[in-house]
């Protein structure tokens, strides 16, 4: 409760700094948020977004990017954007949008995307538009670009190179039902804890493992408590660049247009950056003796255990049409 009160106080203070002067005298200030430091692709993607907005708008506009979880975690950012306070833009995991759109976490679920090429085609063809429309309508948060592109693997405090090794593994999963159900279907003991608590959870034995992209493993130093990285390659992350609808409507039309264009381009830029840096990060960490990459010999069996759950869940949440369109892309 103390943490929430502290964050709320910061949020209110930041909210008070925006849109307080008459439009004719005001240089607009937009506040962004990132859980990570300058080196993480998400932070770099949001910086690229800022650069592009300034380029396309061509008039003075201020950006303040709050890094290193200064304003909490992604779930906090989404709540602030929904309320129209404190955070105007951020990159947020779809898992934190489930309250408003059950289909949102599905697009980030294990084995939804076959590879990066399929994912890029899905984004280019705007197949995710129905989900973005639902989130805009129900949460008043706009998905204006799509970052991500990192390949997720399982990191653990012991090697787990086969399906038998995964059985009963106490693993942290994202806070959306599809993650719990898919990992449980593969025999793991899934549990939901906050991203910021993973390190301590493994250190104290509450969990044994988690899953993340290479950039997250490096940034959060998960290798210190879980130095075994199983190359399950079970998901390609998708991380929308979000913008508060309440904020956007207050802005001049030409700035709104610049923001929409910049977010789409920044999402593509960040996705390419993250997907292309995965291997290099893991090789660097292994060379430094910080982690060991472990070949996972039964990836096809892992996928086969999860795919029936995906199909059933898509039907339950009304995402069958979207899932079919994704699968139809070759």
N, C-alpha and C positions, 0 to 999 in steps of 0.2 A: 504493500500500500504506500510506503514512504517513497519508493521509486516512482510509482505512478503519479503521486502528488508532485514530486520534483519535476518530472517530465511535463506535467500539465502546467506547472508554473512557468517553465521555460517556453512552452507552446503559447501560452497567453501573452507572454512578453514579446515574443517574436511576431505574433499576429498583430499586436498593437503598432508595430513599426511599418506596416504596409497600408497603402491607400489612405493615409491620414491627411494628405494635402489636397487642395483643389487640383483637378486634372490638369489645368493649365500650368501649374507650378511644379507638378510632381514628376520626378524621375522614378519610374516604376522599379520596385525591387521585388525579385522573385526568390523564394527560398527553396532549396533542394536539400535532400538528405541521403546519406549513404552509410551503411554499417561499417564501411571499410576505409582504409587510408588511400593515399594518392596512387599507390601501385596497383590496386585492384582494378580489373577491367570495368566493373560497374562505375567506379568513381571516374575513371577515364572516359567512359561513355557519357556520363552526365556532364563532364567538362566539355566534351565534343559537342554535346547538345547546346550548351551555353555559347560556344564559339559560332555555331551555325545560326542560332537565333539572332545574334548580333549582326552577323553577315547579312542575313535575309531581311532583317528589320531595318537596319541602316540608321537607327536613331538611338539615343542614349537609353540604356536599360541596365539595371544592376542585378547581379546574381550573387547569392550567398549560398554556398554549398556546405552544409553541416556534415562533417565526416566523422569516422570512428565512433559511430553509434551515439553521437552527442544528443540526438533527439530520440534515442531508443532504437527499436528494431523495425524491420519492414512492416510488421503488423501494425505498429504504432503510426508509421508514415501513412499507411493506407487509411487508418481511422482519421488522421488529421486532414488528409485530402478530402475524405468524405464529408467532414465537418466544415471544410473551407477555412481552416486555421493552420498556421505555423509552417506546414509543408505544402508547397505548391506543386512540386514535381519530385519523382523518385523512381528508382527501379525496384519493383516489388514481385516477389514470387506469387504465382497464381494461387498457391495454397492459402494465402491470406485473403482471398477474395471469395471464398466458398460461402460465406454468410449471405452474400448478395447474388451469387450465381454458382449453382452446384457444378456446372460444367467447367468452370474456370480451372480448378486443379487437374481436371482430366487431361488438358492439353500439355501438362508437364509430367504426366505419369510415366512409369517405366514402360519402355518398348512401344510407346505411341508412335514415335518417329523411327523409321528404319535407319536413316543416316542423315547427315547434314544436308545433302542435296534434296532429299524429300522435304525436310523441314523448311528449307529456303523456298521451295516451290509452294508449300502450303501458305507461307507468309506472303509471297508475291501474288498469289491468286486470291488473297483476302478470304480464305476459307474460315478463318477465326472470327470473322465479322459478327456473326450472331452472338457469340460470347461477349465480344467487346460492346455490342449494342445493349445487351442485358445489363452489363456492369455499369454502363453509362446511365441507363434508365433507373436502376435500383440503387446504385451507390453514388452516382454523380461524380464518378472518377473515369477519366478518359484514357483508353489504351491507345497511345499515339505512335508507338514504335515497338519493335520487338528485339530486345537484346538477348543475351544468353549464349547458347551454342556450345557451352562446356559439356564435356562427357562426364557423367557421374559414375564413380566406382565406389566400392565398399572399402573402407579402412577399418582395421580391427587390431586389437591387442594380441591377436594370434593369427597365424596363417589359416585361411579357409579356402583352399583351392578347388573344392568339389561341392556338390549339392549336399552330400552327407555331412561335410564340415559346417555347412550353413545351418543345419538343423539345430534348432534351439538357441541360435546365436541371439543374444540380447542386443538389438540394434535400435538406434534412434531413427525415427522416420518423421517426415514433415507432417504438420497438423491438418491433414485432409484424409478422409476415410479411404480414398483409393490407395494411398500409400500403405496404410496399415493392412488393408486387405490383400494387396499384391504381395507384400513381403511375407505376410503370414501364410499365404498360399504356397510360398516357396519353402516353408518350414521354419522361418525365423520367428523369434519372439519380439514382435514389434512394440515399441513404446514411443509415445510422443512427449518430447521435452523441448524446451526452448533452444534455439540454435546457440545462444550464448552459454548454455549450460552443458553442451556436449563434452567439452574438454574435461570439466570437473566430473561429469557423470562417468566417463571412462576411468578417470583417475581414481575414483572412489569405488568403482565396481558396480555402480547402478546399471550401467550398460557396458557392453564390450566393443561396440562398433557404431558406425554411422555411415552415411554416404554423402559425397560431395564432388564438385568439380575440382580440378587441380588447383585453381586459383584460391578456392576456399580452404583447401587443405593446407596450402602454404600460408595464407594470411592468418588463419586461426591456429596454426601450429599443431594441428591434430596429430601430426606425425610424432610428436613428443610422447603421446600416451598411446597411440595406435600406429606403430611404424609399418604395419603390413597393409599394402594397398592391393586388393584383389581387382584384377582388370575385368570386372563383370560387364562394364560398358552397357549398363542396363537402362540408361536414359540420357537423352540430350536435353539439357535444360532450356526453357524458354522464359525470359524475364522481361515483361512489358515495361516500357517507359511510360509511366503514368503521370497524368496532370489533373489537378482538381478542376472539376467543371465549374464550381462556384467562383474560383479565381479567374478562369479563362473568360467567363462571360463579362467580367468587369473590365477586361482589357480592350484596347483599340482593335478594330477589325484587322488592320494590317499586322499588328503584333500577333494576334491569334493565328493568322495565316502563316506567319514566320515560325511560330511554335509548332504548328502541325507539320510543316515541311521539315523542320529541323529534327523533330523527334523521330520521324520515319527514317531519315537518313542516319541519324545517330544510332538508332537501333541496329540498322544493317551494319554500320561501322563497328559497333561494339561486339556484335555477334561474330563477325569475322575475326576480330582481335582475339576474342576469348577462345574460339574454336581452334585457331592457329597456334595458340600459345600453350595449349594443354600438354602436349608431348614434351615440349622444352622444359616446362616447369617440373614435371615428374622426373625427367632425366637429370635435371640439376639437383633436385632433392636427393635422388638416389646416389649421384656422384659424391655428394657431400656426406653420405652415410646417414641421412636423416630418415629415409624410408626405403622399403624394399618392395619393388613391383612384383606381384605374384600372379603368374598366369592362372586364369580361371578356365578349367578344361571343359566345363559343362554349361557354357552360356546358352546353347540351344535348349537344354533342359530347363534352365532358369526361365527363359522366355516362354516355353511351353507351359510352365506352371502358372505363369502370370496372365497369359493372354485370355483364357476363359473368364477370369475375373474382370479384365478390361471390357470384354464384350458384354458381360452381364451388367456391369456398372454403367456403361454407356446407355444401355436400354433403360435402366432405372432412372437416370437423370435426364433423359430426353436428348442425349447427344449421339444417338445412333447415326443420324444423317451426317454429322460432322466427322465422326469416326470412319464412316464409309467413304467419304470424300478423301480423307487423309490416306486411307488404305488403297484407294484407287490410283493414287499418284505413283508412277513408276520412275 
